[in-house]
Amino acid sequence: MTKTILITGATDGIGLLTAKKLSGQGHTILLHGRSAEKLSAAAAEVGGTPQTYRADLSQLDEVAALAEALRIDHSQIDVVINNAGVLKLPDPRTEAGLDARFVVNTLAPYLLVQLLLPVLPKAGRVVNLSSAAQAPVDVAALRGNGTLDDMAAYAQSKLAITIWTQEVARAHQDGPLFIAVNPGSLLASKMVKEGFGVAGNDLSIGADILCRAALSEDFSKASGKYFDNDRGGFNEPHSAAADADHVAAVMAAIQELVSQNRAG
């Protein structure tokens, strides 16, 4: 059965390759990106008849508008792959005074999914991009108070998305599924090349596991779990994800920030 699959950050890297692989299987692909020009190029490369959606995920009002456009166009979206992410930015502070690394990597996917729940079926899936790089979240920095270096912000944002994955899954035990995936370390993405100055490993390592997480029966009982592709299986995330007080503080901050900063 073919599915309708949304992939954020789909104009290059793992997102684009995942889109190509899933399109090749006959699925309806919804591509998200920041640049209309890059979206057009990606759509041509993906082939078939993908639909494109432009939004800057560092601006939560644009995330809300993206969700609205998707709901208008589609009565059902079977899979959401929250692939978009950032590591290094010239100025990480948004106009709202938040750290864009937390906004793009943690808050935007949370808001997008919350707004798409009406069109996500019980059998649907949300695949969130986590990372082997995880660190306890500085909740003050998440709230926009204080500064973090690139790797600290990235690692904390990835633990934060892993935390909300497990917590939202707990709140939706009848579905859809919510899965956090480390697609593999140092893959040959633009982020890795710019952030670490290395060519990186085969992108197919990451794209293949995202396709599996989106569709395979191997993940059908995995809601709330963390899959570490470096280790080839499900694993425990950073121990802070099991600290009830830390989890509660992170979730409270995420929910408040999303409520305060999105349009309407």
Rosetta blueprint (number, residue, H / E / L):
1 M L
2 T L
3 K L
4 T E
5 I E
6 L E
7 I E
8 T L
9 G L
10 A L
11 T L
12 D L
13 G H
14 I H
15 G H
16 L H
17 L H
18 T H
19 A H
20 K H
21 K H
22 L H
23 S H
24 G H
25 Q L
26 G L
27 H L
28 T E
29 I E
30 L E
31 L E
32 H E
33 G E
34 R L
35 S L
36 A H
37 E H
38 K H
39 L H
40 S H
41 A H
42 A H
43 A H
44 A H
45 E H
46 V H
47 G L
48 G L
49 T L
50 P L
51 Q E
52 T E
53 Y E
54 R E
55 A L
56 D L
57 L L
58 S L
59 Q L
60 L H
61 D H
62 E H
63 V H
64 A H
65 A H
66 L H
67 A H
68 E H
69 A H
70 L H
71 R H
72 I H
73 D H
74 H L
75 S L
76 Q L
77 I L
78 D L
79 V E
80 V E
81 I E
82 N E
83 N L
84 A L
85 G L
86 V L
87 L L
88 K L
89 L L
90 P L
91 D L
92 P L
93 R E
94 T L
95 E L
96 A L
97 G L
98 L L
99 D E
100 A H
101 R H
102 F H
103 V H
104 V H
105 N H
106 T H
107 L H
108 A H
109 P H
110 Y H
111 L H
112 L H
113 V H
114 Q H
115 L H
116 L H
117 L H
118 P H
119 V H
120 L L
121 P L
122 K L
123 A L
124 G L
125 R E
126 V E
127 V E
128 N E
129 L E
130 S L
131 S L
132 A L
133 A L
134 Q L
135 A L
136 P L
137 V L
138 D L
139 V H
140 A H
141 A H
142 L H
143 R L
144 G L
145 N L
146 G L
147 T L
148 L L
149 D L
150 D H
151 M H
152 A H
153 A H
154 Y H
155 A H
156 Q H
157 S H
158 K H
159 L H
160 A H
161 I H
162 T H
163 I H
164 W H
165 T H
166 Q H
167 E H
168 V H
169 A H
170 R H
171 A H
172 H L
173 Q L
174 D L
175 G L
176 P L
177 L E
178 F E
179 I E
180 A E
181 V E
182 N E
183 P L
184 G L
185 S L
186 L L
187 L E
188 A L
189 S L
190 K H
191 M H
192 V H
193 K H
194 E H
195 G H
196 F H
197 G L
198 V L
199 A L
200 G L
201 N E
202 D L
203 L H
204 S H
205 I H
206 G H
207 A H
208 D H
209 I H
210 L H
211 C H
212 R H
213 A H
214 A H
215 L H
216 S L
217 E H
218 D H
219 F H
220 S L
221 K L
222 A L
223 S L
224 G L
225 K L
226 Y E
227 F E
228 D E
229 N L
230 D L
231 R L
232 G L
233 G E
234 F E
235 N E
236 E L
237 P L
238 H L
239 S H
240 A H
241 A H
242 A H
243 D L
244 A H
245 D H
246 H H
247 V H
248 A H
249 A H
250 V H
251 M H
252 A H
253 A H
254 I H
255 Q H
256 E H
257 L H
258 V H
259 S H
260 Q H
261 N H
262 R L
263 A L
264 G L
